[in-house]
Amino acid sequence: MNFSEDIQVRVVESDEGEALMQFLLEHYYREEPLTAGCSPPEPEQADKDFLLSNIPHGTCLVVVQGGSRIVGALVAGPKDAHEAEHLAEEVVEHSGTKWGRILGLLARVERETNVCKRYGVPSTIHVHALGIDPRLRGLGLGARLMSAVAERARALGHPLVTVDCTSLYSAGLMARLGYELINTIRYDEYLDEFGQQVFRPPAPHDSVKTYVLRL
Ligand SMILES: CC(C)(COP(=O)(O)OP(=O)(O)OC[C@H]1O[C@@H](n2cnc3c(N)ncnc32)[C@H](O)[C@@H]1OP(=O)(O)O)[C@@H](O)C(=O)NCCC(=O)NCCS
C-alpha cells in the first residue's frame, strides 16, 4: 500500500474528543506560536475546552494513517457578525489568564478584520487549530485538511473559510492555497498596558496573519 492509500481525512466523531486532544497536546500546542510564546508553556483548560466544543459542529477533521493513528488535525467552527462582541466578553471573563491573553489578541484580530461585515456574509467557518505530526510535515497533509474543511463549509452553506495564522508555516500554506491575506499584526508591535510585548514566539514566527477563502 502506498502512502496516500494509507491516509484518510475524516470528520471527528462525538466520542473522539480525548484522542483529538491527545494529538493536539503532542503536535499542535507545543509549537503553536501563541501557546509557546507566553508562559506557562501549557494550554489552559478553558483553551482546550473551547477547541473540543467545536466537535459537535461537524467541522473538526483528522488525518488518520493505517486506519486508526491520528497524524493530523484541524479544529474549526462557525462564527457570525457578532464574533467581535462575543470575544470582547470572553476576554473580560478570562482576564488575567494565559487564555485571556490569547483571546485578547484574537479579539483585536476580529475587530480589525470583521470578516462577516467586510465580505457581506452572515457566517464563516473559522479554523481555530491546525497541526500535523512533525514526521509527516511537508507532504501536503495540511493542504488536504484545508481542502476538506472548505468542502464541509460549502456543504453546510457557509460562504467563507477564515483562519488566523499564528505560524509562519500555516501562513505559507494558506498563501500557496490561494487564500486572500486581509490583516497582519506583528508580535513585536502587540503590547500590553505597560508597553511590554505580550507574545514572544520563537523564530521564525513574527506575526498573526488572517486569510480568507471565498467558496
Ligand atoms: C502548520 C502546519 C500544520 C503545516 O504543516 P504542513 O501542512 O505539513 O506544512 P507544509 O506542507 O506547508 O510545509 C512546507 C514546508 O515547511 C516545512 N514545515 C512545515 N511546518 C514546519 C514546522 N513547524 N517546523 C519546521 N518546518 C516546517 C515542511 O517540512 C515543508 O518543508 P519542505 O518544503 O522542505 O518539504 C505545521 O507546521 C504544524 O503542525 N505546526 C505546529 C502547530 C501550529 O503552529 N499550527 C499553526 C497555528 S495557526
The ligand as a MOL file (V3000), in Angstrom:
LIG
                    3D

  0  0  0     0  0            999 V3000
M  V30 BEGIN CTAB
M  V30 COUNTS 48 50 0 0 0
M  V30 BEGIN ATOM
M  V30 1 C 1.1800 24.4870 10.2160 0
M  V30 2 C 1.4880 23.0330 9.9070 0
M  V30 3 C 0.2380 22.2020 10.1060 0
M  V30 4 C 1.9600 22.9210 8.4440 0
M  V30 5 O 2.2970 21.5670 8.1710 0
M  V30 6 P 2.3080 21.0100 6.6700 0
M  V30 7 O 0.9580 21.2420 6.0630 0
M  V30 8 O 2.8490 19.6570 6.6650 0
M  V30 9 O 3.3550 22.0310 6.0580 0
M  V30 10 P 3.6620 22.4080 4.5360 0
M  V30 11 O 3.3600 21.2500 3.6550 0
M  V30 12 O 3.0320 23.6980 4.2020 0
M  V30 13 O 5.2510 22.5970 4.6870 0
M  V30 14 C 6.0460 23.3270 3.7960 0
M  V30 15 C 7.4910 23.1810 4.2330 0
M  V30 16 O 7.6590 23.7260 5.5630 0
M  V30 17 C 8.1430 22.7190 6.4450 0
M  V30 18 N 7.4590 22.8530 7.7300 0
M  V30 19 C 6.1270 22.8720 7.9380 0
M  V30 20 N 5.8650 23.0520 9.2550 0
M  V30 21 C 7.0710 23.1590 9.8720 0
M  V30 22 C 7.4610 23.3720 11.2230 0
M  V30 23 N 6.5280 23.5330 12.2010 0
M  V30 24 N 8.7870 23.4570 11.5140 0
M  V30 25 C 9.7250 23.3190 10.5370 0
M  V30 26 N 9.4070 23.1210 9.2210 0
M  V30 27 C 8.1000 23.0340 8.9090 0
M  V30 28 C 7.7680 21.4010 5.8010 0
M  V30 29 O 8.5640 20.3350 6.2460 0
M  V30 30 C 7.9620 21.7410 4.3310 0
M  V30 31 O 9.3420 21.7120 4.0260 0
M  V30 32 P 9.8550 21.2520 2.5480 0
M  V30 33 O 9.2720 22.2750 1.6060 0
M  V30 34 O 11.3380 21.3030 2.7230 0
M  V30 35 O 9.2890 19.8740 2.3520 0
M  V30 36 C 2.6490 22.5340 10.8200 0
M  V30 37 O 3.7160 23.4380 10.7460 0
M  V30 38 C 2.2860 22.3270 12.2980 0
M  V30 39 O 1.6520 21.3340 12.6690 0
M  V30 40 N 2.7340 23.2680 13.1600 0
M  V30 41 C 2.5570 23.1510 14.6080 0
M  V30 42 C 1.2350 23.7380 15.0730 0
M  V30 43 C 0.9950 25.1280 14.5240 0
M  V30 44 O 1.7770 26.0270 14.7540 0
M  V30 45 N -0.1130 25.2960 13.7920 0
M  V30 46 C -0.4630 26.5290 13.1240 0
M  V30 47 C -1.0850 27.5290 14.0070 0
M  V30 48 S -2.1180 28.6490 13.0610 0
M  V30 END ATOM
M  V30 BEGIN BOND
M  V30 1 1 1 2
M  V30 2 1 2 3
M  V30 3 1 2 4
M  V30 4 1 2 36
M  V30 5 1 4 5
M  V30 6 1 5 6
M  V30 7 2 6 7
M  V30 8 1 6 8
M  V30 9 1 6 9
M  V30 10 1 9 10
M  V30 11 2 10 11
M  V30 12 1 10 12
M  V30 13 1 10 13
M  V30 14 1 13 14
M  V30 15 1 14 15
M  V30 16 1 15 16
M  V30 17 1 15 30
M  V30 18 1 16 17
M  V30 19 1 17 18
M  V30 20 1 17 28
M  V30 21 1 18 19
M  V30 22 1 18 27
M  V30 23 2 19 20
M  V30 24 1 20 21
M  V30 25 1 21 22
M  V30 26 2 21 27
M  V30 27 1 22 23
M  V30 28 2 22 24
M  V30 29 1 24 25
M  V30 30 2 25 26
M  V30 31 1 26 27
M  V30 32 1 28 29
M  V30 33 1 28 30
M  V30 34 1 30 31
M  V30 35 1 31 32
M  V30 36 2 32 33
M  V30 37 1 32 34
M  V30 38 1 32 35
M  V30 39 1 36 37
M  V30 40 1 36 38
M  V30 41 2 38 39
M  V30 42 1 38 40
M  V30 43 1 40 41
M  V30 44 1 41 42
M  V30 45 1 42 43
M  V30 46 2 43 44
M  V30 47 1 43 45
M  V30 48 1 45 46
M  V30 49 1 46 47
M  V30 50 1 47 48
M  V30 END BOND
M  V30 END CTAB
M  END
